[in-house]
């Protein structure tokens, strides 16, 4: 898929959003570049690209996400924010009579508690 993106007419957009994703991951300080320790295995990763259209099918956003292979970004989802957080959002929506169309937590998986070292290529 990466080669298709690089060779597409929208290469500039894809590369900009890929850089934004890399910057966000670096900002969160969630990884370190290390040599693979002896007797450890690593997981492979890949870039997943998706175009977000509006109701008229016009492009509103180019999404670029880095995922670990074997865990399909498009089909696998696990909410990792604390229930108190989204309950508060729903309470505010009801109290102020706002319309809630959708909500998304950017890089939500970064906040999940993981108590083991994971090595990724």
MDTraj code that builds the backbone (N, CA, C; nanometers):
import mdtraj as md
import numpy as np

residues = "UNK UNK UNK UNK UNK UNK UNK UNK UNK UNK UNK UNK UNK UNK UNK UNK UNK UNK UNK UNK UNK UNK UNK UNK UNK UNK UNK UNK UNK UNK UNK UNK UNK UNK UNK UNK UNK UNK UNK UNK UNK UNK UNK UNK UNK UNK UNK UNK UNK UNK UNK UNK UNK UNK UNK UNK UNK UNK UNK UNK UNK UNK UNK UNK UNK UNK UNK UNK UNK UNK UNK UNK UNK UNK UNK UNK UNK UNK UNK UNK UNK UNK UNK UNK UNK UNK UNK UNK UNK UNK UNK UNK UNK UNK UNK UNK UNK UNK UNK UNK UNK UNK UNK UNK UNK UNK UNK UNK UNK UNK UNK UNK UNK UNK UNK UNK UNK UNK UNK UNK UNK".split()
xyz = np.array([
    [0.0824, -0.1192, 0.0000],
    [0.0000, 0.0000, 0.0000],
    [0.0873, 0.1264, 0.0000],
    [0.2008, 0.1224, 0.0699],
    [0.2890, 0.2386, 0.0754],
    [0.3319, 0.2801, -0.0655],
    [0.3665, 0.1829, -0.1496],
    [0.4087, 0.2147, -0.2869],
    [0.2956, 0.2796, -0.3655],
    [0.1713, 0.2361, -0.3452],
    [0.0568, 0.2973, -0.4128],
    [0.0429, 0.4433, -0.3715],
    [0.0619, 0.4705, -0.2436],
    [0.0511, 0.6077, -0.1929],
    [0.1611, 0.6950, -0.2517],
    [0.2831, 0.6447, -0.2521],
    [0.3969, 0.7213, -0.3050],
    [0.3790, 0.7509, -0.4529],
    [0.3176, 0.6593, -0.5258],
    [0.3003, 0.6766, -0.6704],
    [0.1687, 0.7439, -0.7086],
    [0.0872, 0.7828, -0.6101],
    [-0.0424, 0.8431, -0.6410],
    [-0.0293, 0.9920, -0.6698],
    [-0.1354, 1.0505, -0.7251],
    [-0.1338, 1.1946, -0.7530],
    [-0.1453, 1.2764, -0.6242],
    [-0.1870, 1.2111, -0.5145],
    [-0.2012, 1.2787, -0.3851],
    [-0.0819, 1.2542, -0.2930],
    [0.0337, 1.2224, -0.3496],
    [0.1514, 1.1906, -0.2688],
    [0.1803, 1.2968, -0.1639],
    [0.1726, 1.4236, -0.2012],
    [0.2015, 1.5325, -0.1079],
    [0.1113, 1.5302, 0.0135],
    [-0.0195, 1.5112, -0.0092],
    [-0.1135, 1.5025, 0.1027],
    [-0.0824, 1.3834, 0.1930],
    [-0.0595, 1.2683, 0.1325],
    [-0.0307, 1.1483, 0.2115],
    [0.0958, 1.1666, 0.2944],
    [0.1999, 1.2219, 0.2343],
    [0.3253, 1.2395, 0.3078],
    [0.3093, 1.3401, 0.4215],
    [0.2308, 1.4458, 0.4005],
    [0.2056, 1.5426, 0.5076],
    [0.1358, 1.4770, 0.6255],
    [0.0329, 1.3976, 0.5985],
    [-0.0398, 1.3334, 0.7074],
    [0.0399, 1.2203, 0.7714],
    [0.1274, 1.1565, 0.6940],
    [0.2164, 1.0558, 0.7518],
    [0.3138, 1.1238, 0.8476],
    [0.3663, 1.2388, 0.8083],
    [0.4569, 1.3130, 0.8967],
    [0.3857, 1.3576, 1.0237],
    [0.2595, 1.4001, 1.0113],
    [0.1826, 1.4384, 1.1309],
    [0.1690, 1.3201, 1.2275],
    [0.1457, 1.2014, 1.1739],
    [0.1337, 1.0824, 1.2581],
    [0.2668, 1.0528, 1.3264],
    [0.3762, 1.0604, 1.2532],
    [0.5085, 1.0361, 1.3122],
    [0.5366, 1.1391, 1.4210],
    [0.5072, 1.2656, 1.3928],
    [0.5283, 1.3715, 1.4922],
    [0.4476, 1.3465, 1.6188],
    [0.3231, 1.3008, 1.6027],
    [0.2375, 1.2731, 1.7182],
    [0.2941, 1.1579, 1.8009],
    [0.3408, 1.0546, 1.7340],
    [0.4000, 0.9413, 1.8056],
    [0.5261, 0.9843, 1.8806],
    [0.6080, 1.0677, 1.8178],
    [0.7290, 1.1164, 1.8839],
    [0.6946, 1.2089, 2.0000],
    [0.5941, 1.2924, 1.9829],
    [0.5518, 1.3839, 2.0885],
    [0.5071, 1.3077, 2.2130],
    [0.4420, 1.1941, 2.1937],
    [0.3943, 1.1130, 2.3057],
    [0.5070, 1.0353, 2.3737],
    [0.6236, 1.0320, 2.3121],
    [0.7403, 0.9643, 2.3690],
    [0.7078, 0.8204, 2.4097],
    [0.6512, 0.7455, 2.3151],
    [0.6064, 0.6105, 2.3466],
    [0.7022, 0.5017, 2.2997],
    [0.8095, 0.5406, 2.2324],
    [0.8987, 0.4382, 2.1815],
    [1.0430, 0.4845, 2.1883],
    [1.1330, 0.3882, 2.1900],
    [1.2768, 0.4130, 2.1853],
    [1.3363, 0.3248, 2.0778],
    [1.4332, 0.3759, 2.0067],
    [1.5038, 0.2966, 1.9065],
    [1.6132, 0.2180, 1.9786],
    [1.6028, 0.0849, 1.9739],
    [1.6981, -0.0010, 2.0447],
    [1.7358, -0.1194, 1.9565],
    [1.8451, -0.1842, 1.9926],
    [1.8816, -0.3113, 1.9306],
    [1.7912, -0.4190, 1.9908],
    [1.7526, -0.5158, 1.9083],
    [1.6681, -0.6242, 1.9574],
    [1.7502, -0.7120, 2.0526],
    [1.7055, -0.7250, 2.1775],
    [1.7787, -0.8103, 2.2727],
    [1.7789, -0.9566, 2.2276],
    [1.8790, -1.0281, 2.2732],
    [1.8919, -1.1702, 2.2442],
    [1.7682, -1.2442, 2.2943],
    [1.7225, -1.3416, 2.2195],
    [1.6077, -1.4259, 2.2545],
    [1.4753, -1.3506, 2.2593],
    [1.4657, -1.2386, 2.1929],
    [1.3393, -1.1642, 2.1855],
    [1.2927, -1.1656, 2.0412],
    [1.1622, -1.1632, 2.0203],
    [1.1072, -1.1561, 1.8857],
    [1.0462, -1.0178, 1.8662],
    [1.0263, -0.9811, 1.7420],
    [0.9660, -0.8511, 1.7136],
    [0.8444, -0.8691, 1.6244],
    [0.7572, -0.7703, 1.6296],
    [0.6396, -0.7656, 1.5433],
    [0.6696, -0.6722, 1.4273],
    [0.6093, -0.6970, 1.3158],
    [0.6256, -0.6098, 1.2005],
    [0.5146, -0.5054, 1.1992],
    [0.5423, -0.3920, 1.1365],
    [0.4436, -0.2861, 1.1265],
    [0.4188, -0.2474, 0.9817],
    [0.3149, -0.1675, 0.9610],
    [0.2855, -0.1182, 0.8264],
    [0.2062, 0.0116, 0.8378],
    [0.2059, 0.0872, 0.7304],
    [0.1252, 0.2084, 0.7229],
    [-0.0102, 0.1738, 0.6635],
    [-0.1145, 0.2290, 0.7224],
    [-0.2509, 0.2117, 0.6721],
    [-0.3028, 0.3496, 0.6348],
    [-0.3559, 0.3625, 0.5151],
    [-0.4023, 0.4906, 0.4640],
    [-0.5519, 0.4845, 0.4353],
    [-0.6200, 0.5919, 0.4670],
    [-0.7636, 0.5952, 0.4422],
    [-0.8050, 0.7391, 0.4116],
    [-0.8952, 0.7529, 0.3162],
    [-0.9510, 0.8843, 0.2830],
    [-1.0847, 0.8983, 0.3549],
    [-1.1025, 1.0105, 0.4252],
    [-1.2284, 1.0380, 0.4952],
    [-1.3115, 1.1330, 0.4094],
    [-1.4270, 1.0877, 0.3576],
    [-1.5130, 1.1751, 0.2769],
    [-1.6224, 1.2407, 0.3616],
    [-1.6773, 1.3509, 0.3090],
    [-1.7947, 1.4111, 0.3730],
    [-1.9199, 1.3477, 0.3120],
    [-2.0364, 1.3997, 0.3456],
    [-2.1599, 1.3386, 0.2958],
    [-2.1760, 1.3502, 0.1450],
    [-2.1049, 1.4449, 0.0827],
    [-2.1095, 1.4603, -0.0632],
    [-1.9944, 1.3886, -0.1327],
    [-1.9238, 1.3060, -0.0566],
    [-1.8117, 1.2280, -0.1069],
    [-1.6902, 1.3125, -0.1458],
    [-1.6812, 1.4342, -0.0912],
    [-1.5618, 1.5160, -0.1096],
    [-1.4595, 1.4774, -0.0031],
    [-1.3328, 1.4787, -0.0381],
    [-1.2281, 1.4414, 0.0565],
    [-1.2186, 1.5471, 0.1660],
    [-1.2297, 1.5032, 0.2918],
    [-1.2160, 1.5955, 0.4043],
    [-1.0849, 1.5741, 0.4784],
    [-1.0296, 1.4534, 0.4676],
    [-0.9072, 1.4253, 0.5412],
    [-0.8384, 1.3026, 0.4839],
    [-0.7082, 1.3062, 0.4859],
    [-0.6271, 1.1898, 0.4534],
    [-0.5775, 1.1349, 0.5867],
    [-0.6128, 1.0093, 0.6178],
    [-0.5689, 0.9503, 0.7442],
    [-0.4532, 0.8559, 0.7180],
    [-0.3511, 0.8711, 0.7963],
    [-0.2317, 0.7907, 0.7858],
    [-0.2030, 0.7355, 0.9248],
    [-0.2036, 0.6048, 0.9395],
    [-0.1805, 0.5439, 1.0707],
    [-0.0781, 0.4329, 1.0576],
    [0.0087, 0.4244, 1.1558],
    [0.1048, 0.3153, 1.1609],
    [0.0497, 0.2100, 1.2553],
    [0.0437, 0.0849, 1.2091],
    [-0.0128, -0.0229, 1.2899],
    [0.0810, -0.1428, 1.2895],
    [0.0653, -0.2255, 1.3902],
    [0.1401, -0.3503, 1.3959],
    [0.0669, -0.4515, 1.3100],
    [0.1389, -0.5169, 1.2194],
    [0.0760, -0.6160, 1.1318],
    [0.0160, -0.7283, 1.2146],
    [-0.0990, -0.7748, 1.1688],
    [-0.1690, -0.8796, 1.2409],
    [-0.2808, -0.8231, 1.3260],
    [-0.2786, -0.6920, 1.3455],
    [-0.3832, -0.6249, 1.4200],
    [-0.4427, -0.5232, 1.3253],
    [-0.5481, -0.5605, 1.2562],
    [-0.6051, -0.4808, 1.1489],
    [-0.6704, -0.3536, 1.2024],
    [-0.6119, -0.2407, 1.1677],
    [-0.6603, -0.1098, 1.2130],
    [-0.8042, -0.0852, 1.1705],
    [-0.8400, -0.1332, 1.0524],
    [-0.9730, -0.1036, 0.9999],
    [-1.0810, -0.1916, 1.0614],
    [-1.0444, -0.3073, 1.1177],
    [-1.1453, -0.3992, 1.1695],
    [-1.1367, -0.4198, 1.3203],
    [-1.0236, -0.3897, 1.3804],
    [-1.0053, -0.4133, 1.5223],
    [-1.0052, -0.2808, 1.5950],
    [-1.0878, -0.2709, 1.6976],
    [-1.0924, -0.1481, 1.7762],
    [-1.1200, -0.1843, 1.9202],
    [-1.0496, -0.1214, 2.0088],
    [-1.0733, -0.1419, 2.1509],
    [-1.0668, -0.0065, 2.2194],
    [-1.1754, 0.0329, 2.2820],
    [-1.1764, 0.1601, 2.3526],
    [-1.0808, 0.1532, 2.4700],
    [-0.9915, 0.2487, 2.4794],
    [-0.8936, 0.2474, 2.5870],
    [-0.9058, 0.3680, 2.6786],
    [-0.9946, 0.4610, 2.6473],
    [-1.0110, 0.5734, 2.7392],
    [-1.0934, 0.5272, 2.8592],
    [-1.0704, 0.5938, 2.9685],
    [-1.1414, 0.5563, 3.0915],
    [-1.2903, 0.5849, 3.0750],
    [-1.3744, 0.4983, 3.1277],
    [-1.5188, 0.5201, 3.1159],
    [-1.5640, 0.6546, 3.1721],
    [-1.4959, 0.7029, 3.2751],
    [-1.5321, 0.8327, 3.3327],
    [-1.5200, 0.9442, 3.2296],
    [-1.4220, 0.9308, 3.1398],
    [-1.3990, 1.0352, 3.0390],
    [-1.5157, 1.0465, 2.9429],
    [-1.5561, 0.9348, 2.8844],
    [-1.6658, 0.9469, 2.7885],
    [-1.8004, 0.9675, 2.8566],
    [-1.8153, 0.9229, 2.9801],
    [-1.9383, 0.9534, 3.0538],
    [-1.9529, 1.1035, 3.0743],
    [-1.8397, 1.1692, 3.1066],
    [-1.8424, 1.3145, 3.1251],
    [-1.8834, 1.3847, 2.9960],
    [-1.8324, 1.3380, 2.8845],
    [-1.8709, 1.3960, 2.7553],
    [-2.0215, 1.3821, 2.7343],
    [-2.0748, 1.2635, 2.7607],
    [-2.2189, 1.2419, 2.7421],
    [-2.3016, 1.3276, 2.8375],
    [-2.2549, 1.3442, 2.9583],
    [-2.3264, 1.4290, 3.0550],
    [-2.3298, 1.5736, 3.0065],
    [-2.2156, 1.6239, 2.9583],
    [-2.2108, 1.7612, 2.9068],
    [-2.3031, 1.7784, 2.7860],
    [-2.3042, 1.6792, 2.6985],
    [-2.3907, 1.6839, 2.5802],
    [-2.5369, 1.6925, 2.6225],
    [-2.5745, 1.6113, 2.7190],
    [-2.7137, 1.6130, 2.7646],
    [-2.7468, 1.7431, 2.8379],
    [-2.6570, 1.7879, 2.9249],
    [-2.6829, 1.9078, 3.0042],
    [-2.7006, 2.0314, 2.9164],
    [-2.6112, 2.0475, 2.8177],
    [-2.6159, 2.1652, 2.7309],
    [-2.7029, 2.1437, 2.6068],
    [-2.7637, 2.0255, 2.5955],
    [-2.8486, 1.9916, 2.4806],
    [-2.7735, 2.0063, 2.3463],
    [-2.6468, 1.9647, 2.3486],
    [-2.5665, 1.9662, 2.2271],
    [-2.6020, 1.8445, 2.1423],
    [-2.5673, 1.8510, 2.0139],
    [-2.5793, 1.7341, 1.9277],
    [-2.4423, 1.6670, 1.9225],
    [-2.4392, 1.5412, 1.9526],
    [-2.3154, 1.4651, 1.9449],
    [-2.3246, 1.3754, 1.8226],
    [-2.2481, 1.4080, 1.7201],
    [-2.2522, 1.3299, 1.5981],
    [-2.1500, 1.2168, 1.6010],
    [-2.0324, 1.2480, 1.6546],
    [-1.9260, 1.1494, 1.6560],
    [-1.8165, 1.2004, 1.7469],
    [-1.7434, 1.1104, 1.8083],
    [-1.6234, 1.1524, 1.8779],
    [-1.5156, 1.0492, 1.8544],
    [-1.3937, 1.0966, 1.8575],
    [-1.2796, 1.0114, 1.8287],
    [-1.1664, 1.0538, 1.9215],
    [-1.0896, 0.9595, 1.9661],
    [-0.9753, 0.9898, 2.0506],
    [-0.8504, 0.9630, 1.9683],
    [-0.7767, 1.0679, 1.9384],
    [-0.6578, 1.0524, 1.8555],
    [-0.5509, 0.9760, 1.9327],
    [-0.4958, 0.8743, 1.8694],
    [-0.3918, 0.7916, 1.9297],
    [-0.4339, 0.7327, 2.0628],
    [-0.5576, 0.6880, 2.0725],
    [-0.6117, 0.6365, 2.1985],
    [-0.5302, 0.5199, 2.2525],
    [-0.4765, 0.4359, 2.1639],
    [-0.4033, 0.3196, 2.2113],
    [-0.2799, 0.3590, 2.2909],
    [-0.2320, 0.4809, 2.2744],
    [-0.1121, 0.5242, 2.3449],
    [-0.1333, 0.5304, 2.4955],
    [-0.2566, 0.5383, 2.5375],
    [-0.2854, 0.5555, 2.6787],
    [-0.3214, 0.4251, 2.7482],
    [-0.3210, 0.3167, 2.6748],
    [-0.3485, 0.1869, 2.7356],
    [-0.2286, 0.1459, 2.8212],
    [-0.2555, 0.0798, 2.9326],
    [-0.1481, 0.0339, 3.0202],
    [-0.0928, -0.0979, 2.9655],
    [0.0367, -0.0989, 2.9393],
    [0.1055, -0.2185, 2.8908],
    [0.2231, -0.2417, 2.9835],
    [0.2296, -0.3598, 3.0425],
    [0.3340, -0.3846, 3.1420],
    [0.4452, -0.4769, 3.0914],
    [0.4596, -0.4869, 2.9598],
    [0.5665, -0.5661, 2.9010],
    [0.6332, -0.4836, 2.7900],
    [0.7561, -0.5203, 2.7583],
    [0.8249, -0.4565, 2.6465],
    [0.7795, -0.5221, 2.5175],
    [0.7482, -0.4410, 2.4188],
    [0.7063, -0.4886, 2.2882],
    [0.8080, -0.4361, 2.1881],
    [0.8613, -0.5261, 2.1077],
    [0.9594, -0.4887, 2.0068],
    [0.8946, -0.4941, 1.8704],
    [0.9119, -0.3862, 1.7946],
    [0.8497, -0.3746, 1.6637],
    [0.9575, -0.3363, 1.5630],
    [0.9518, -0.3973, 1.4457],
    [1.0467, -0.3671, 1.3387],
    [1.0248, -0.2264, 1.2894],
])
top = md.Topology()
chain = top.add_chain()
for i, resn in enumerate(residues, 1):
    res = top.add_residue(resn, chain, resSeq=i)
    for name in ("N", "CA", "C"):
        top.add_atom(name, md.element.get_by_symbol(name[0]), res)
traj = md.Trajectory(xyz[None], top)
